[in-house]
Amino acid sequence: MDILKLLNALPGAVSQGMIWGLMAIGVYITYRILDVSDLTVDGSIATGGAVAAMLIINGCNVWLALLAAFLVGMLCGFVTGMFHTFFGIPAILSGILTQLALYSVNLRIMGNKANTALSVNKYPLILTSRNARALALNNPILIMAVFILVAIGLLYWFFGTELGCSMRATGANRNMSRAQGINTDKNIVLSLMLANGIVALSGALLAQYQGFADVGMGRGAIVIGLAAVIIGEVVFSKIFRNFGLKLLAVIIGAIIYYLVIQVVLWLGLNTNDLKLLTALVVALFLAAPHWKAKFLGAKEKRKGRG
């Protein structure tokens, strides 16, 4: 096997890992902080890409397009939050309903087309896969590093505020938070809005990176997000205790995931089996904490008998 082919593909894998890692931070907010399984992300990441692509194509400033994608993503999270809090629909079903509705919405946004091209030759994009191996400031790895550091810094500050702490308290113990006078329904909606805003932002960046927005570009996004969160926790849980470092671990988890995928593809895996591999990788990392606890528990029992 040609090792140079693998090395040539690694910068692209790292770039994709960083973009999807930003999306995984949104998953982390709902899955770990809010303790809610939100499936909206499969739709909102595509919404972010569709909104950004159509605005850029129609002459909008790229940065304004990113802001618009973030705000539309927040609107997606708001809809899921209202389904859950106002209509009393379970969180997982609320996300599925919003995700289902967003498929039609995304088609409408893109003019009833399944995908829209976004060429770097025609539009002033922030990042593109074409520069993944370039030793220059427009390398997507460097650009995404800036996005990630700013995002982690802002989230670290926000979750240290009174509102951010009340959102974390809501996820930790909803009943106790309600007893302390915290409006838990408001916090749930705000958390879903923030998470899906970040997811849509990553979708806008992904559309630019790959050169197109597609109505199905978010299919399986929740699985990739969970993979990044779990891998980051399994690998770095003993080292990263700080909240900001935990968010960084999610990014690194996404990069590790894409590097593993790239290596497996290099080894000759059929691309049709990629979803199967993804499910197996996530299952293994999800099971790792359970196996570890079980093994350590059995070890302690043996010591106790001895």
C-alpha positions in Angstrom: 0.0 0.0 0.0 1.2 3.5 -0.8 2.0 5.3 2.5 2.4 8.5 0.6 -1.3 8.3 -0.5 -2.3 8.1 3.2 0.0 11.0 4.2 -1.4 13.1 1.4 -5.0 12.5 2.6 -4.3 13.2 6.3 -4.5 17.1 6.1 -7.9 16.8 4.6 -9.0 14.3 7.3 -7.8 16.8 10.0 -9.6 19.7 8.3 -12.9 17.7 8.2 -12.4 16.5 11.8 -12.1 20.1 12.9 -15.2 21.2 11.1 -17.2 18.3 12.4 -15.7 18.8 15.8 -17.3 22.2 15.9 -20.6 20.5 15.2 -19.8 18.0 18.0 -19.5 20.9 20.5 -23.2 21.5 19.7 -23.9 17.8 20.4 -21.9 18.1 23.6 -24.1 20.9 24.9 -27.3 18.9 24.5 -25.9 15.5 25.2 -23.7 16.2 28.2 -24.6 19.6 29.6 -28.4 19.5 29.0 -28.7 15.7 29.2 -31.0 15.6 26.2 -30.7 13.5 23.1 -31.3 16.0 20.3 -31.6 14.6 16.8 -32.3 18.0 15.2 -28.6 18.2 14.3 -29.0 15.9 11.2 -31.3 18.6 9.8 -29.9 21.9 11.2 -26.3 21.2 9.9 -27.8 21.0 6.4 -29.9 24.1 7.0 -26.8 26.0 7.9 -25.0 24.9 4.8 -28.1 25.7 2.6 -28.6 29.2 4.0 -24.9 30.1 3.8 -24.6 28.7 0.2 -27.7 30.5 -1.1 -26.7 33.8 0.5 -23.1 33.7 -0.8 -24.4 32.8 -4.3 -26.7 35.8 -4.2 -23.9 38.2 -3.4 -24.0 38.3 0.4 -20.8 38.8 2.4 -19.4 35.5 3.6 -19.2 36.5 7.2 -22.8 37.7 7.2 -23.8 34.4 5.6 -22.1 32.6 8.5 -24.0 34.8 11.0 -27.3 34.1 9.2 -26.6 30.3 9.3 -26.0 30.6 13.0 -29.2 32.5 13.6 -31.3 30.1 11.4 -29.7 27.2 13.3 -30.9 28.8 16.6 -34.4 29.0 15.1 -34.3 25.3 14.4 -33.3 24.6 18.0 -36.1 26.9 19.2 -38.7 24.8 17.3 -37.4 21.6 18.9 -37.4 23.3 22.3 -41.0 24.4 21.9 -42.1 21.0 20.8 -40.5 19.6 23.9 -41.4 22.2 26.5 -44.7 23.8 25.3 -46.2 20.8 23.5 -44.9 18.2 26.0 -43.4 16.0 23.3 -40.4 13.9 24.5 -37.0 15.5 23.5 -35.9 12.7 21.2 -39.2 12.8 19.2 -39.1 16.6 19.1 -35.7 16.4 17.4 -37.0 13.8 15.0 -40.0 16.0 14.1 -37.9 19.1 13.5 -35.3 17.1 11.5 -38.0 15.7 9.3 -39.5 19.1 8.7 -36.1 20.6 7.9 -35.7 18.3 4.9 -38.5 20.1 3.1 -37.3 23.5 4.5 -33.8 22.9 3.2 -35.2 22.0 -0.3 -37.1 25.2 -0.3 -34.1 27.2 0.8 -32.1 25.8 -2.2 -34.8 26.4 -4.7 -36.2 22.9 -4.7 -32.8 21.5 -5.7 -31.1 18.7 -3.7 -27.7 20.4 -3.9 -26.1 23.7 -4.8 -22.6 24.2 -6.0 -20.4 26.7 -4.2 -17.1 27.0 -6.1 -14.1 28.8 -4.7 -13.4 30.0 -8.2 -16.6 32.0 -8.3 -17.1 33.1 -4.7 -14.8 34.5 -2.0 -15.1 31.5 0.4 -13.4 31.5 3.8 -12.1 28.0 3.5 -11.8 25.3 0.8 -10.5 21.7 0.7 -8.3 22.8 -2.2 -5.9 24.5 0.4 -5.8 21.6 2.8 -2.2 20.9 2.0 -1.1 24.4 1.4 1.6 26.0 3.6 -0.3 29.3 3.8 -2.6 31.3 6.0 -5.7 30.2 4.0 -5.1 26.6 5.0 -8.4 25.3 6.4 -6.6 23.8 9.4 -5.4 27.2 10.5 -8.7 28.9 9.8 -10.6 26.3 11.7 -8.1 26.5 14.6 -9.1 30.2 15.0 -12.8 29.4 14.8 -12.5 26.7 17.4 -10.4 28.8 19.8 -12.9 31.6 19.6 -15.9 29.3 20.0 -14.4 27.5 23.0 -13.4 30.9 24.6 -16.9 32.3 24.2 -18.6 29.1 25.5 -16.2 29.0 28.5 -17.1 32.6 29.3 -20.9 32.1 28.7 -21.2 28.9 30.8 -19.5 30.8 33.7 -22.2 33.5 33.7 -25.3 33.2 35.8 -27.4 32.2 32.9 -24.9 29.6 31.8 -24.6 28.1 35.3 -28.4 27.9 35.5 -28.4 26.0 32.1 -25.8 23.6 33.5 -27.8 23.2 36.7 -30.9 22.4 34.6 -29.0 19.6 32.9 -27.6 18.2 36.1 -30.8 18.1 38.1 -34.0 19.5 36.5 -36.2 19.0 39.5 -33.8 20.6 42.0 -33.2 23.5 39.6 -36.9 24.1 39.4 -37.1 24.0 43.2 -34.5 26.7 43.3 -36.6 29.0 41.1 -34.8 28.4 37.8 -37.0 28.4 34.7 -35.9 25.1 33.4 -38.1 25.2 30.3 -36.5 28.5 29.2 -33.0 27.0 29.8 -33.8 23.9 27.7 -35.0 26.0 24.8 -31.9 28.3 25.1 -29.6 25.3 25.2 -31.2 23.8 22.1 -31.0 27.1 20.3 -27.3 27.6 21.2 -26.4 24.0 20.3 -28.1 24.1 16.9 -26.7 27.5 16.1 -23.2 26.1 16.5 -24.2 23.0 14.4 -25.6 25.2 11.6 -22.4 27.3 11.7 -20.3 24.2 11.2 -22.7 23.3 8.3 -22.0 26.7 6.7 -18.3 26.1 7.0 -18.6 22.5 5.7 -20.5 23.6 2.6 -17.7 26.0 1.8 -15.0 23.4 2.5 -16.6 20.7 0.3 -17.8 23.2 -2.4 -21.5 22.5 -2.2 -24.5 22.3 0.0 -26.6 19.2 -0.1 -30.0 18.4 1.5 -28.6 15.2 2.8 -25.2 16.5 4.1 -26.3 16.1 7.7 -27.3 12.4 7.4 -25.6 10.6 10.3 -24.4 13.9 11.9 -25.6 12.9 15.3 -23.6 9.7 15.2 -20.4 11.5 14.2 -21.1 14.1 16.9 -21.5 11.4 19.5 -18.4 9.6 18.3 -16.4 12.8 18.8 -17.8 13.4 22.3 -17.3 9.8 23.4 -13.8 9.4 21.9 -12.7 12.7 23.5 -14.0 11.6 26.9 -12.6 8.1 26.8 -9.1 9.4 25.7 -8.8 12.6 27.7 -11.2 12.3 30.7 -8.3 11.7 33.1 -6.3 14.6 31.7 -8.8 17.3 30.8 -10.9 18.4 33.9 -11.4 22.0 32.9 -14.6 22.8 31.0 -12.8 24.5 28.2 -10.4 21.6 27.9 -13.4 19.2 27.7 -14.6 21.1 24.7 -11.2 20.9 23.2 -11.3 17.1 23.8 -14.5 16.9 21.7 -12.6 18.6 18.8 -9.7 16.2 19.2 -12.1 13.3 19.3 -13.6 14.3 16.0 -10.1 14.6 14.5 -9.2 11.1 15.8 -12.4 9.7 14.4 -11.7 11.1 10.9 -8.1 9.9 11.0 -9.3 6.4 11.9 -11.8 6.5 9.0 -9.1 7.7 6.7 -6.7 4.9 7.7 -9.4 2.3 7.3 -10.3 3.5 3.9 -6.6 3.5 3.0 -6.5 -0.2 4.1 -9.1 -1.0 1.5 -12.5 -0.7 3.1 -15.4 -0.4 0.7 -16.9 3.1 1.0 -20.3 1.5 1.0 -19.4 0.0 4.4 -18.5 3.4 5.9 -21.8 3.8 7.9 -21.3 0.3 9.3 -17.8 1.2 10.4 -19.0 4.5 12.0 -21.7 2.6 14.0 -19.1 0.0 15.2 -16.6 2.7 16.2 -19.2 4.6 18.2 -20.5 1.4 19.8 -16.9 0.4 20.8 -16.2 3.8 22.4 -19.6 3.9 24.1 -18.9 0.5 25.6 -15.4 1.3 26.7 -16.4 3.2 29.9 -18.8 0.3 30.8 -16.2 -2.3 30.2 -13.6 -0.3 32.1 -15.9 0.1 35.2 -16.9 -3.6 35.0 -13.2 -4.7 34.8 -12.1 -2.4 37.7 -15.1 -3.5 39.8 -14.2 -7.2 39.3 -10.6 -6.4 40.1 -11.7 -4.7 43.4 -13.9 -7.6 44.3 -11.0 -10.0 43.9 -8.8 -7.8 46.0 -11.5 -7.8 48.7 -11.6 -11.5 48.8 -7.9 -11.7 49.0 
